[in-house]
Amino acid sequence: MSRTNFDQLLEAGCHFGHLRRKWNPAMAPYIFMERNGIHIIDLHKTVAKIDEAAEALKGIARSGKKILFVATKKQAKDVVAEKAAAVNMPYVNERWAGGMLTNFPTIRKAVKKMTNIDKLMNDGTFSNLSKRELLQISRQRAKLEKNLGSITDLTRLPSALFVIDVMKEHIAVKEANRLGIPVFGIVDTNSDPKNIDYVIPANDDAKDSVEAILSACCDAIAEGLEERKAEKADEKAAAEQAEEAAEAKPKRAARKAEATAEAPAAEAPAENEAPAAE
């Protein structure tokens, strides 16, 4: 069963592409027709591509890996923040810092710096500083929070990147390609899909379009997380049962040996006993 359908995507405006003069010929396989100088995306292919991407995302989530969502354009940033946070995934919706993936150790240092500032503020270390120094530290903390606040829990490179508007986020796509990280992307008719591993052809400028696609994908991620949780619970239960069985085995053996020792020995027949009379 598909996670979306033609009517849902049509109502969300996913079919609207860019003007014909702005199109990228590489998107030709996903274009249904042209109307009033605007390309119309084939939503049947979009539905199939959403299902393909959703299954892949579900598998990544089930394996316990992280997916980094990237959307810095105004129409999508709030939707991405809401949907990614709902499935406990990191996201970037303010500005992509160059080297966020290829220079990940430096980014982690900046995150640790923000954490240290919080720690020192909470334990009263900064209480003796002047107002000017406190203001400078607070501004620095706010800047770090704005750019890196959503990836504070990302302790290692993400296993996948989900990008809205691959043209605008081309730096993020290049970094992911360089590191071999698979890229999922909502690709409009003016973009090049060749560097995207999972292409979702759709309107990337409309909030409703982005929300419809993200809802389907994030629902799949939530399913993957639930399956992982259930698998862990089953593994834990199986381990507990095995442990109980291992503990019970020596006890059963001891009881068996005890019962054998207490049992009366069978009486041996007399050697010279006369045979019974016929």
C-alpha positions, 0 to 999 in steps of 0.5 A: 500500500502506497504511503501517499496517493495521486490526489493528496499530492495534487491537492498539496500542489506537488505537481507544479514545476518551474518555468520551461525556460528554467528547466533542467533537461535531466528532469525530463523523465519526471515531467508529464506535460507543459501548461502555460509555460510551466512544467507539470510533474508526473505525480504517479512517478512521485508516488512511486519515488516517495514509497521507495525513499520511505522504505529506505528511510525506514530501514535506516531508522530501524538499524538505529542510524541517524538521518540529517534533514537539511532545509534552509529556505523560508518555506520549508525550515519550520516544517522540517524542524517540526517533522524531524524533531517528532522522530528525534532526528537532527536537522539544519534549518538556518544555515549550512556551515561549510564542512559540517560533514567533511570537517565534522570533528571541528563542528563537534568542537563547536558543539562542545564549546556551547555545552561548556558555556552552558555548564559554566553558566549553571555552576556559577563560574561566570557570576564574577564576570562583568556585564560586557563579558557576560553579554559577549558570551551570551551572544556567542552562545546564541549564535552557536545555538542558532547554527548548531543547536539541532545537531547537538546530539549528533555524535557521529556522521549521519547515515543519510541526508534528506534535502529540500531543494538540492540546488540551494543546498548544493554544498551539503549534497557535495559533502555527502557525495564526497563521503559516500553518504546517501542523499534523499532529495525533493527535486524540482524541474530546475534541479539536477538529479544526478547526484541524488541517490533517492530522487523525489520529483516534486515542487520544493517551493510550496510549504504544503508540498514539502509537508505532504512528502515529509509526513510520508517519509517521517511516518516511515521513520517512526515505523522503523524506530518502533520496529527497532524498539520492539526488536530490542524488547524481544531480544531482552526478553529472550536474553532474560529467558536464557539466563533464567534457564541457565540458572535453573539447569544446575538446580534441576540437576542437583534436585535430580541427584538428590532424589537419586541418592535418597531412593532405596536400593533395590533388594538383590535376590538370594543366591541359594533361593530354592526354585518355586514348587511346580 
